[in-house]
Amino acid sequence: MSASDEYVPSQYEAIPSVALLAGAPRFGRSSQFSKLFSFHNQEQTDYTMGLIFIAAFLLTFFFMWTVSIFVFMCLGQREAGFLSGHPFVEPEPKVDNYEEA
């Protein structure tokens, strides 16, 4: 085989979700995945703490969302309206019932 016959892969292009996750805040912690496999305990801890902060932030958001939904459900349609999970109340149309002569 000559050098011109070698396979050359296309360059990697990150999809938007990967770029978004890479730009997620780490609260001052490392975002390099390779640090997790480092021989230095401090680098492993730094990356792990960044993961823990992201997980805690998402879990807190999910928990607050769940509590608010539960509170609205307990309040009911009269107090919370559509936030309680009930559909919008539409007034029934008035129909004139008259007999044609």
Backbone bond lengths (Angstrom), bond angles and torsions (degrees), N, CA, C in turn:
res aa  C-N    CA-C-N  psi(-1)  N-CA   C-N-CA  omega(-1)  CA-C   N-CA-C  phi
1 M - - - 1.453 - - 1.522 109.88 -
2 S 1.260 114.20 138.46 1.464 118.17 176.59 1.521 109.49 -93.50
3 A 1.303 116.07 168.06 1.461 121.77 -178.18 1.523 111.71 -64.51
4 S 1.327 117.33 -25.94 1.466 119.73 -178.57 1.526 112.44 -78.61
5 D 1.349 117.98 -15.43 1.453 121.88 -179.23 1.531 113.16 -89.36
6 E 1.319 118.03 -2.94 1.464 120.90 -177.34 1.527 110.85 -71.38
7 Y 1.299 114.35 147.29 1.465 120.85 178.78 1.526 110.14 -74.91
8 V 1.306 116.47 131.45 1.460 122.05 177.11 1.524 107.21 -120.09
9 P 1.346 117.40 110.57 1.466 119.18 -178.40 1.520 110.96 -72.26
10 S 1.315 114.71 157.12 1.461 118.97 177.08 1.526 109.44 -73.11
11 Q 1.312 115.21 155.97 1.455 120.42 -178.03 1.530 109.86 -71.38
12 Y 1.334 115.87 140.69 1.465 121.58 -179.28 1.521 110.23 -69.94
13 E 1.308 115.52 131.73 1.457 121.50 175.22 1.517 107.68 -120.33
14 A 1.314 116.56 118.83 1.465 121.45 -177.99 1.526 110.04 -70.51
15 I 1.333 115.90 135.15 1.458 120.57 176.19 1.529 108.23 -75.76
16 P 1.328 118.98 161.70 1.464 121.22 -175.23 1.532 114.24 -56.99
17 S 1.336 117.84 -35.97 1.468 118.42 -178.49 1.524 111.36 -68.41
18 V 1.323 117.58 -33.45 1.467 120.78 177.49 1.523 109.54 -68.39
19 A 1.313 116.68 -42.99 1.458 120.35 178.93 1.529 110.54 -64.49
20 L 1.321 117.33 -36.77 1.455 121.28 179.11 1.528 111.21 -66.64
21 L 1.325 116.46 -42.72 1.459 120.35 179.09 1.528 111.18 -68.77
22 A 1.318 116.76 -36.27 1.463 120.07 178.37 1.527 110.89 -65.49
23 G 1.331 116.39 -29.51 1.458 120.07 179.61 1.511 113.84 -90.69
24 A 1.342 117.36 5.47 1.464 120.72 -179.69 1.527 110.13 -64.55
25 P 1.312 116.99 143.23 1.469 118.76 -179.27 1.525 111.27 -65.85
26 R 1.295 116.05 136.55 1.465 122.21 178.48 1.527 110.42 -112.60
27 F 1.312 117.04 7.65 1.462 122.19 177.44 1.520 111.01 56.03
28 G 1.335 115.40 46.06 1.452 121.20 177.49 1.510 114.23 83.42
29 R 1.321 118.58 3.63 1.463 121.80 -178.79 1.528 109.87 -95.59
30 S 1.323 115.87 165.35 1.456 121.87 -178.41 1.520 111.20 -70.33
31 S 1.336 116.09 145.80 1.462 120.52 176.53 1.529 110.80 -112.39
32 Q 1.321 118.37 10.40 1.463 121.89 180.00 1.524 109.52 -87.80
33 F 1.328 115.35 116.76 1.461 121.67 -176.95 1.523 111.90 -62.13
34 S 1.327 117.31 -30.96 1.467 120.88 -177.98 1.530 112.22 -64.08
35 K 1.320 117.42 -21.83 1.475 120.63 178.94 1.524 111.41 -63.65
36 L 1.329 117.23 -24.64 1.457 121.28 179.60 1.525 111.47 -65.07
37 F 1.329 117.30 -28.21 1.464 122.02 -178.18 1.528 112.46 -103.42
38 S 1.314 116.45 13.95 1.452 120.79 179.75 1.530 110.71 -71.21
39 F 1.323 114.96 156.27 1.462 119.88 176.27 1.528 111.70 -81.39
40 H 1.317 116.41 -11.79 1.463 121.22 -179.25 1.529 108.96 -90.75
41 N 1.288 115.64 122.21 1.464 121.77 -177.12 1.528 111.29 -61.23
42 Q 1.338 117.85 -35.71 1.470 121.19 -178.60 1.525 111.06 -63.96
43 E 1.333 117.79 -39.79 1.468 120.67 179.42 1.529 110.95 -68.66
44 Q 1.324 117.37 -38.85 1.463 120.63 176.83 1.519 110.59 -63.22
45 T 1.320 115.87 -44.17 1.461 120.97 -179.90 1.523 111.25 -64.10
46 D 1.329 116.75 -39.03 1.462 121.19 -179.16 1.524 110.89 -61.98
47 Y 1.333 117.52 -46.77 1.463 120.62 179.62 1.528 110.81 -67.40
48 T 1.326 116.66 -42.11 1.460 121.02 -179.14 1.527 111.36 -62.68
49 M 1.319 117.21 -40.03 1.464 120.23 178.55 1.531 110.88 -64.35
50 G 1.325 116.84 -35.78 1.464 119.79 175.75 1.515 111.37 -62.78
51 L 1.335 116.67 -41.65 1.469 120.07 176.88 1.518 111.54 -64.16
52 I 1.319 116.14 -41.20 1.467 120.42 -179.66 1.526 110.51 -64.21
53 F 1.333 117.75 -40.65 1.463 120.32 178.89 1.526 111.59 -63.54
54 I 1.334 116.63 -43.05 1.472 119.34 178.50 1.521 110.60 -64.02
55 A 1.339 116.63 -45.18 1.468 120.36 179.99 1.526 111.27 -62.56
56 A 1.330 116.81 -41.46 1.468 120.41 179.44 1.528 110.84 -65.42
57 F 1.321 117.31 -39.53 1.461 120.89 178.80 1.523 110.62 -63.34
58 L 1.341 116.92 -47.34 1.464 120.23 179.81 1.525 111.90 -66.03
59 L 1.318 117.15 -38.79 1.455 120.92 178.81 1.532 111.04 -65.99
60 T 1.317 116.80 -40.03 1.466 120.62 177.40 1.522 110.66 -63.48
61 F 1.321 117.28 -44.08 1.461 121.08 178.25 1.520 110.41 -60.77
62 F 1.333 117.44 -46.67 1.457 121.68 -180.00 1.526 110.82 -63.01
63 F 1.324 117.70 -41.61 1.458 121.58 179.94 1.528 110.97 -63.44
64 M 1.335 117.47 -45.34 1.467 120.52 179.40 1.534 110.41 -64.67
65 W 1.324 117.55 -38.28 1.459 121.80 177.55 1.531 109.94 -62.17
66 T 1.331 116.72 -44.79 1.461 121.77 -179.67 1.518 111.44 -64.79
67 V 1.324 117.53 -42.58 1.468 121.31 179.06 1.525 109.97 -63.25
68 S 1.333 117.25 -43.18 1.470 118.72 -179.14 1.530 111.35 -65.18
69 I 1.321 117.87 -39.42 1.464 120.31 176.94 1.526 110.39 -63.52
70 F 1.325 116.90 -43.32 1.456 120.97 179.35 1.533 111.37 -62.74
71 V 1.330 117.33 -41.55 1.471 120.88 178.31 1.524 110.54 -63.08
72 F 1.321 117.35 -44.40 1.465 120.37 179.01 1.516 111.55 -63.71
73 M 1.336 116.67 -37.65 1.462 119.39 177.56 1.525 110.90 -64.96
74 C 1.325 117.10 -39.86 1.467 120.72 179.53 1.523 111.73 -68.96
75 L 1.330 117.46 -32.99 1.461 120.27 178.91 1.520 111.40 -66.88
76 G 1.300 116.48 -33.49 1.456 120.08 178.25 1.513 113.25 89.01
77 Q 1.318 114.20 175.47 1.459 120.45 -175.33 1.521 112.23 -68.44
78 R 1.310 117.03 -33.13 1.463 119.86 -176.86 1.520 111.82 -66.19
79 E 1.339 117.23 -39.58 1.467 121.53 -176.98 1.527 112.94 -89.91
80 A 1.339 117.38 -38.21 1.463 120.17 -172.99 1.524 113.16 -110.06
81 G 1.318 118.11 -7.34 1.462 120.76 178.48 1.514 112.28 64.97
82 F 1.334 115.96 -134.38 1.460 120.21 -176.77 1.526 112.28 -69.73
83 L 1.343 117.72 -18.55 1.466 120.09 178.19 1.521 112.11 -65.70
84 S 1.314 117.72 -17.67 1.461 120.94 179.51 1.530 111.78 -79.87
85 G 1.298 117.25 -4.43 1.459 120.54 178.90 1.511 113.42 99.69
86 H 1.304 117.20 -2.24 1.460 120.86 178.43 1.536 108.72 -88.43
87 P 1.324 117.18 151.28 1.467 119.28 179.04 1.529 111.03 -70.83
88 F 1.304 114.69 163.28 1.451 119.90 176.00 1.528 109.16 -58.76
89 V 1.312 115.74 142.90 1.460 119.85 177.86 1.524 107.54 -93.63
90 E 1.304 114.67 117.36 1.453 119.74 178.04 1.526 108.10 -105.42
91 P 1.317 117.24 130.50 1.470 118.78 178.80 1.524 110.13 -66.03
92 E 1.297 113.94 142.81 1.460 118.07 179.54 1.523 109.42 -72.05
93 P 1.308 116.50 139.35 1.467 118.81 -179.06 1.523 110.39 -68.25
94 K 1.325 114.48 142.21 1.460 119.45 178.34 1.526 108.73 -80.37
95 V 1.283 114.62 129.33 1.463 120.48 178.81 1.523 107.05 -116.67
96 D 1.324 114.30 124.28 1.455 118.28 177.73 1.512 108.71 -79.38
97 N 1.310 114.66 117.76 1.466 120.33 177.38 1.507 108.65 -96.66
98 Y 1.262 117.54 98.19 1.449 120.72 175.82 1.525 108.83 -131.57
99 E 1.258 113.85 150.15 1.457 119.66 -178.65 1.523 109.26 -93.52
100 E 1.308 112.66 133.94 1.457 116.72 177.59 1.516 109.70 -79.70
101 A 1.282 117.39 135.72 1.458 120.21 -178.40 1.486 112.17 -89.20
